Amino acid sequence: MTISQWPEAAVAAIKAAGLNYEFLLAASERTSFLHGLVVTIELALASIACSLVAGLLLASMLVSRQRALAWLARGFVEVTRNTPTLVQLYCAFLVFNMLLTEALKLSGGNPLTPFIWVVIVISLHKAAFHAESLRAGLQAVPPVMLEAAASLGFSPTRRLWLVQFPLALRFALPSLVNNLVDLVKMTTVASAIAVGDVTYQSIMIWSQRDNVLELMLLMLVFFGVLTWLVNQAGRVLEQHWRMPGYGR
């Protein structure tokens, strides 16, 4: 048997066991599925980066001495984390996107694609959870460190960004990693507005081949590996940022 015949032999052997993966031998369907994997990874990476930045800004607003900023951030967090992500996505894409399209009709069109809307919605949704994790981390910073920074002439803003946040990130990291694992799984909502992620591509394939179980198993393995990588990255950061002797 030549190397080029191995895929056919493997698919045939798996089919004999009751699982139909023949779509992997069809170039168009295999390409679509692989493209879905790439899109899902892109969604996850973009959403992770944007959600962390947004969460950092929201957390700084939550602990701000300006009551208007703090109340604004609190209202956003409460509304965002207490409503379903899918409902938020539908509202954003079917309402705000349509209004934006109408408003920009005469000036070149709407630049926001369905992919971008998914990143925006997921990022803002998880940013609300990040903000609460970071707020808890900020409140866990020992007052004596803030007093020491104040004695060195640090302004409240410099204390926040140069003393509190670096420590808060360390305290909040386990919670943040948990949020990011949930974010990766949340990317599956992209299929609701026909973004070509792995879920959407799988639906397109199994609607033609009736191999739901086989594709579900592949998706299970894929998301298991993806979330495991996020978790491992978090563990590496925990070790890298660990402060020897602190807390003992």
Backbone hydrogen bonds, N-H to C=O, Kabsch-Sander energy under -0.5 kcal/mol:
donor,donor_aa,acceptor,acceptor_aa,energy
5,Q,2,T,-1.1
6,W,3,I,-1.3
9,A,5,Q,-2.1
10,A,6,W,-2.8
11,V,7,P,-2.6
12,A,8,E,-2.3
13,A,9,A,-2.2
14,I,10,A,-2.4
15,K,11,V,-2.3
16,A,12,A,-1.7
17,A,13,A,-0.7
17,A,14,I,-0.6
18,G,15,K,-1.6
19,L,14,I,-2.0
21,Y,19,L,-0.8
24,L,21,Y,-1.7
25,L,22,E,-1.8
26,A,22,E,-0.6
26,A,23,F,-0.7
27,A,25,L,-0.6
30,R,26,A,-2.9
31,T,27,A,-2.4
32,S,28,S,-2.1
33,F,29,E,-2.4
34,L,30,R,-2.4
35,H,31,T,-2.4
36,G,32,S,-2.1
37,L,33,F,-1.9
38,V,34,L,-2.0
39,V,35,H,-2.5
40,T,36,G,-2.3
41,I,37,L,-2.0
42,E,38,V,-2.5
43,L,39,V,-2.7
44,A,40,T,-2.5
45,L,41,I,-2.6
46,A,42,E,-2.5
47,S,43,L,-2.5
48,I,44,A,-2.4
49,A,45,L,-2.1
50,C,46,A,-2.4
51,S,47,S,-2.7
52,L,48,I,-1.9
53,V,49,A,-1.8
54,A,50,C,-2.6
55,G,51,S,-2.7
56,L,52,L,-2.1
57,L,53,V,-2.0
58,L,54,A,-2.6
59,A,55,G,-2.4
60,S,56,L,-2.0
61,M,57,L,-1.7
62,L,58,L,-2.4
63,V,59,A,-1.6
64,S,61,M,-1.1
67,R,65,R,-0.9
70,A,66,Q,-2.2
71,W,67,R,-2.8
72,L,68,A,-2.2
73,A,69,L,-2.6
74,R,70,A,-2.4
75,G,71,W,-2.5
76,F,72,L,-2.1
77,V,73,A,-2.6
78,E,74,R,-2.4
79,V,75,G,-2.2
80,T,76,F,-2.7
81,R,77,V,-2.5
82,N,78,E,-1.0
83,T,80,T,-1.0
88,Q,84,P,-2.0
89,L,85,T,-2.5
90,Y,86,L,-2.4
91,C,87,V,-2.5
92,A,88,Q,-2.6
93,F,89,L,-2.9
94,L,90,Y,-2.8
95,V,91,C,-1.4
96,F,91,C,-1.7
97,N,92,A,-2.2
99,L,95,V,-2.4
100,L,96,F,-2.7
101,T,97,N,-2.3
102,E,98,M,-2.2
103,A,99,L,-2.3
104,L,100,L,-2.1
105,K,102,E,-0.9
107,S,104,L,-1.2
109,G,104,L,-2.4
113,T,111,P,-0.7
117,W,113,T,-2.2
118,V,114,P,-2.2
119,V,115,F,-2.0
120,I,116,I,-2.6
121,V,117,W,-2.7
122,I,118,V,-2.7
123,S,119,V,-2.4
124,L,120,I,-2.5
125,H,121,V,-2.3
126,K,122,I,-2.6
127,A,123,S,-1.9
128,A,124,L,-1.2
129,F,125,H,-0.7
130,H,126,K,-2.7
131,A,127,A,-2.7
132,E,128,A,-1.4
133,S,129,F,-2.1
134,L,130,H,-2.9
135,R,131,A,-2.5
136,A,132,E,-2.1
137,G,133,S,-1.9
138,L,134,L,-2.8
139,Q,135,R,-2.1
140,A,136,A,-0.9
141,V,138,L,-1.0
145,M,142,P,-1.4
146,L,142,P,-1.0
147,E,143,P,-2.5
148,A,144,V,-2.0
149,A,145,M,-2.2
150,A,146,L,-2.4
151,S,147,E,-2.2
152,L,148,A,-0.9
153,G,150,A,-1.6
154,F,149,A,-2.1
159,R,155,S,-2.7
160,L,156,P,-2.0
161,W,157,T,-2.2
162,L,158,R,-2.6
163,V,159,R,-1.5
164,Q,159,R,-3.0
165,F,160,L,-2.7
167,L,163,V,-1.3
168,A,164,Q,-3.2
169,L,165,F,-2.7
170,R,166,P,-0.9
171,F,167,L,-2.1
172,A,168,A,-2.9
173,L,169,L,-0.9
176,L,172,A,-2.6
177,V,173,L,-2.8
178,N,174,P,-1.9
179,N,175,S,-2.0
180,L,176,L,-2.3
181,V,177,V,-2.3
182,D,178,N,-1.8
183,L,179,N,-2.0
184,V,180,L,-2.2
185,K,181,V,-1.6
186,M,182,D,-1.7
187,T,183,L,-0.8
187,T,184,V,-0.9
188,T,185,K,-1.3
189,V,186,M,-2.1
190,A,187,T,-1.9
191,S,188,T,-1.3
192,A,189,V,-1.8
193,I,190,A,-1.4
194,A,191,S,-1.4
195,V,190,A,-2.0
197,D,195,V,-2.6
198,V,36,G,-1.0
201,Q,197,D,-2.5
202,S,198,V,-2.0
203,I,199,T,-2.1
204,M,200,Y,-2.1
205,I,201,Q,-1.9
206,W,202,S,-2.9
207,S,203,I,-1.5
208,Q,205,I,-1.3
209,R,205,I,-1.9
210,D,206,W,-1.9
215,L,211,N,-1.8
216,M,212,V,-2.7
217,L,213,L,-2.2
218,L,214,E,-1.8
219,M,215,L,-2.6
220,L,216,M,-2.5
221,V,217,L,-2.2
222,F,218,L,-2.7
223,F,219,M,-2.8
224,G,220,L,-1.9
225,V,221,V,-2.4
226,L,222,F,-2.5
227,T,223,F,-2.6
228,W,224,G,-1.7
229,L,225,V,-2.1
230,V,226,L,-1.8
231,N,227,T,-2.4
232,Q,228,W,-2.6
233,A,229,L,-2.4
234,G,230,V,-2.0
235,R,231,N,-2.0
236,V,232,Q,-2.3
237,L,233,A,-2.2
238,E,234,G,-2.3
239,Q,235,R,-2.1
240,H,236,V,-2.5
241,W,237,L,-2.9
242,R,238,E,-0.6
246,Y,243,M,-2.1
248,R,245,G,-1.5
